[in-house]
Amino acid sequence: MATIKQKENNNNWTDSIPHINLRQVLFYLITLVVLVIIYFRFSELKLIGAIFATSNLGWLAAIILIQLFVYYFQALNYRDVLRIKDLEVKPGELYPMSFVVQFLNQALPSAGLSGQVFFIQYLKKYGLGVAEGMGRAFLEIMTLWMATGSFFIASSIIVLKGGAIADVPQLRYVIYAFAFLAVIAVSVFFLIQKRKRSGLARWVTNWLHRHFERKRKFKDKNVIDHSKHVEVIFDQFKSSLNFKMLQKKSKSFWMAFFWQCMIMFAHITTFYFISFAIGHPIGFRLAFIVFSLVKFISMISFVPGSLGIFEGSMTLILVSFGVAAGPALAMTLLLRAFTFWFPMPVGWVLYRWYFLQYKFENLYNELSEEK
């Protein structure tokens, strides 16, 4: 009886605790991260302002126009990826979300993943479940890495053929890192084509299940069995990247890949135009090589927005190819401004607006319900 009363008292005490709105906490946490980034990079922002003020306004206007198209290309990528999932959404409706996804990916360590959780929740309004939303995210990330890899391979071939590798021997390590990750990615793709779940997937799922069972028995209360969620994620990963399914939806898949390539091309053109805007033009081939290499380096970084890594690697590579240090830094900072700093306020405002418009639930709970 005493035990029952104690449990009742504990339940009453638990009920009296004020509920914390996790959605609001998350929003303000992300906002705080952005403010911290701005604080630590304030000197960089001042330098960007000074460079911007002395740049050619005509070229800057052209760059802004190109960057607006970048987000439209991203919306078109979203549309075609959703078509693979038999969902039709107009690019105009997806255009604002492209700013939000980039904002979250920049504010939080991601490798391109942070904004996907928010996007999955948003897509529920179109009837796409959380599990299917995860499948969509896998497909989008696949097209992103395919486009990045294609441009990286093309730039590496140009570097190796032109003999520039002798002048910049450090590029060998970047190429080796890419080759290593590419082999892993291709191997995983072929492994998941098997009908049965791989031994590693079964081992991870079973280990998690045993872990949460022990935890439940030890604490004598309901503990969420996350092994079920891992199971759903494995299944979605396998079904979304299934070769036969991709063959059936080949047109939508290759169009999604094409739009990712257009995004890369638009960023390279932006970089090329920036060199003219500051009065130190470089060749388009050099812009292509440098941006493709730096894009890969920044994508494998888990630093929020690749701050410091992006600027450092791009400036060093430009200098290695014979560009003077001053113009190299100016080009890097202006590119960072157009692709990172300027879209950030837009992404933040839209992120806040979507938070107020839609109710976002716990993904884990919804995965359990769908399972």
Number of C-alpha atoms within 10 A of each C-alpha: 6 7 8 9 10 11 12 12 12 12 11 11 10 11 10 9 8 7 8 8 8 11 14 13 11 11 15 13 12 17 15 13 15 20 13 12 15 14 12 10 13 12 11 14 18 11 14 20 14 12 16 18 10 11 17 14 13 9 17 20 12 14 23 15 12 18 20 13 15 22 20 21 24 23 25 24 30 25 23 26 27 25 18 22 17 11 14 13 17 12 18 12 11 20 19 18 24 23 25 26 21 24 27 26 19 23 25 20 16 20 18 23 17 18 22 23 16 19 19 22 20 20 18 15 11 10 11 19 17 24 22 22 23 22 25 26 25 21 24 24 16 17 23 22 19 17 22 21 19 14 22 23 18 14 21 21 13 17 17 13 10 10 11 15 15 12 11 15 11 12 18 14 10 16 15 11 14 19 14 11 12 15 11 11 14 10 11 11 16 12 14 19 16 11 9 10 15 13 9 9 14 14 11 13 19 14 13 17 17 13 14 17 15 13 16 15 11 9 9 9 9 11 13 15 18 17 18 18 20 17 18 20 18 18 16 20 21 21 17 20 19 17 16 12 12 17 11 11 17 14 14 20 22 16 17 30 23 19 23 26 21 18 24 22 17 19 24 22 18 24 25 23 23 27 24 16 24 20 13 14 16 16 9 15 12 17 21 22 22 22 26 25 24 20 20 20 18 21 17 15 17 14 18 19 25 22 17 13 15 22 19 14 18 24 24 16 20 23 17 16 13 10 17 13 14 10 18 20 19 21 28 22 26 26 23 19 18 19 17 18 18 12 18 21 15 14 20 20 14 18 20 15 11 16 16 11 8 12 11 15 11 10 16 15 13 14 18 16 9 11 11
